[in-house]
Amino acid sequence: MSCSDQRLRELAKEIDDQKNQLANNINQLDTQLAQTKNSYMKVLGAEELIKIQLDEHAAKEKVEEDSGD
């Protein structure tokens, strides 16, 4: 095997290693993104529940004020 062939094989292995590392990075980032989206959706749900409870509380206070008059 000539020096050039050996160097090309080394470069091919380096590129393959880099490709595999990047694929792993993408998989990890995909997982992190999915977890972040899930957390975001939970926060949106909690926010909506709080808004509903605040509206119900305000409506209840309004009824109590109206009946107290």
C-alpha positions in Angstrom: 0.0 0.0 0.0 1.4 3.3 -1.0 1.7 6.3 1.4 -1.1 8.0 -0.4 -3.5 5.1 0.0 -2.7 4.8 3.7 -3.3 8.5 4.2 -6.6 8.3 2.3 -7.7 5.4 4.5 -6.8 7.4 7.7 -8.8 10.4 6.4 -11.7 8.1 5.6 -11.6 6.7 9.2 -11.4 10.2 10.6 -14.4 11.3 8.6 -16.3 8.2 9.6 -15.5 8.9 13.3 -16.6 12.5 12.9 -19.8 11.5 11.1 -20.6 9.1 14.0 -19.9 11.7 16.6 -22.1 14.2 14.9 -24.9 11.6 14.6 -24.6 11.0 18.3 -24.7 14.7 19.0 -27.9 15.1 16.8 -29.6 12.2 18.7 -28.7 13.8 22.1 -30.0 17.2 20.9 -33.2 15.6 19.6 -33.8 14.1 23.0 -33.1 17.3 24.8 -35.4 19.2 22.5 -38.2 16.7 23.0 -37.7 17.0 26.8 -37.7 20.8 26.6 -40.9 20.8 24.5 -42.6 18.5 27.0 -41.6 20.8 29.8 -42.9 23.8 27.9 -46.2 22.1 27.3 -46.5 21.3 31.0 -45.8 24.9 31.9 -48.4 26.1 29.4 -50.9 23.7 30.9 -50.2 24.9 34.4 -50.5 28.5 33.2 -53.9 27.8 31.7 -55.1 26.1 34.9 -54.0 29.1 37.0 -55.8 31.5 34.7 -59.0 29.4 34.9 -58.7 29.3 38.7 -58.1 33.0 38.9 -61.2 33.6 36.7 -63.3 31.3 38.8 -62.1 33.0 42.0 -62.9 36.5 40.6 -66.3 35.3 39.5 -67.0 33.9 42.9 -66.0 37.1 44.6 -68.2 39.1 42.2 -71.2 36.9 43.1 -70.5 37.2 46.8 -70.2 41.0 46.5 -73.4 41.2 44.5 -75.3 39.1 47.0 -73.9 41.1 49.9 -75.4 44.3 48.5 
